[in-house]
Amino acid sequence: MFRHWEDPAEAVAVVIISYHNLADLYLRRMQTDMAGNELNRVHDSLLQEIANEADSSRYQALLSGLRRTYQALLEFNQQHRPEQIGELQARYEAELLAG
């Protein structure tokens, strides 16, 4: 999808919004694990994409998206999985160093 969209920032936003809306639906249904899975899935999908885009115009859009998905995961974990915050922060630092 990212490769075929004219505006990379718009493509990233659409993907993030879709996953976050699904996560919100799961939260309203009290399906916390499913909500967390969706937030992780969108973050992981952006990580996969950015690995292939280091020298493209899409890189900045994906990097910005990763920041947003990390923030959403952090807020989710603070509220629903506080025991996993340290693991999430360590993962994010490792991702930044790898990128």
C-alpha positions as CSV (number, residue, x, y, z in Angstrom):
1,M,0.0,0.0,0.0
2,F,2.7,2.5,0.9
3,R,4.5,2.1,-2.4
4,H,1.4,2.9,-4.4
5,W,0.1,5.9,-2.5
6,E,1.0,9.4,-3.8
7,D,1.5,11.0,-0.4
8,P,3.5,8.7,1.9
9,A,2.4,10.6,5.1
10,E,-1.2,10.2,4.1
11,A,-0.7,6.4,3.5
12,V,0.9,6.0,6.9
13,A,-1.8,8.0,8.6
14,V,-4.5,5.9,7.0
15,V,-2.9,2.6,8.2
16,I,-2.3,3.9,11.7
17,I,-5.9,5.2,12.0
18,S,-7.4,1.9,10.8
19,Y,-5.5,-0.2,13.4
20,H,-6.1,2.3,16.2
21,N,-9.8,2.4,15.4
22,L,-9.9,-1.4,15.6
23,A,-8.0,-1.3,18.9
24,D,-10.5,1.3,20.3
25,L,-13.3,-1.1,19.3
26,Y,-11.7,-3.9,21.2
27,L,-11.2,-1.7,24.2
28,R,-14.9,-0.8,24.2
29,R,-15.7,-4.5,24.2
30,M,-13.3,-5.0,27.1
31,Q,-11.0,-7.1,24.9
32,T,-7.8,-5.6,26.1
33,D,-5.5,-8.3,24.7
34,M,-6.9,-7.9,21.3
35,A,-6.5,-4.1,21.5
36,G,-2.9,-4.5,22.4
37,N,-2.4,-6.9,19.6
38,E,-3.6,-4.4,17.0
39,L,-1.4,-1.7,18.4
40,N,1.6,-4.0,18.2
41,R,0.7,-5.2,14.7
42,V,0.6,-1.7,13.2
43,H,3.9,-0.8,14.9
44,D,5.5,-4.0,13.6
45,S,4.2,-3.5,10.1
46,L,5.7,0.0,10.0
47,L,9.0,-1.4,11.3
48,Q,9.0,-3.9,8.4
49,E,8.3,-1.2,5.9
50,I,10.9,1.2,7.1
51,A,13.6,-1.4,6.8
52,N,13.1,-1.4,3.1
53,E,12.8,2.4,2.8
54,A,16.0,3.8,4.2
55,D,16.8,5.8,1.0
56,S,13.3,6.8,-0.1
57,S,10.9,9.7,0.4
58,R,8.7,7.3,2.4
59,Y,11.3,7.0,5.2
60,Q,10.3,10.2,7.0
61,A,6.6,9.4,6.9
62,L,7.3,5.9,8.3
63,L,9.6,7.3,11.0
64,S,6.9,9.7,12.1
65,G,4.4,6.9,12.1
66,L,6.6,4.8,14.3
67,R,6.8,7.6,16.8
68,R,3.0,7.8,16.9
69,T,2.5,4.0,17.2
70,Y,5.2,3.8,20.0
71,Q,3.3,6.6,21.8
72,A,0.0,4.8,21.5
73,L,1.7,1.6,22.8
74,L,3.2,3.4,25.7
75,E,-0.1,5.0,26.7
76,F,-1.9,1.6,26.3
77,N,0.7,-0.1,28.5
78,Q,0.6,2.6,31.1
79,Q,-3.1,2.0,31.5
80,H,-3.5,-1.7,30.8
81,R,-0.1,-3.4,31.1
82,P,2.1,-1.3,33.4
83,E,4.4,-4.3,34.0
84,Q,5.4,-4.2,30.3
85,I,6.5,-0.6,30.1
86,G,10.2,-1.3,30.7
87,E,10.2,-4.0,28.0
88,L,8.5,-1.7,25.5
89,Q,11.0,1.1,26.2
90,A,13.9,-1.3,25.8
91,R,12.4,-2.6,22.5
92,Y,11.9,1.0,21.2
93,E,15.5,1.9,22.0
94,A,16.8,-1.2,20.3
95,E,14.6,-0.4,17.2
96,L,16.1,3.2,17.1
97,L,19.6,1.9,17.3
98,A,18.9,-0.7,14.6
99,G,17.4,1.9,12.3
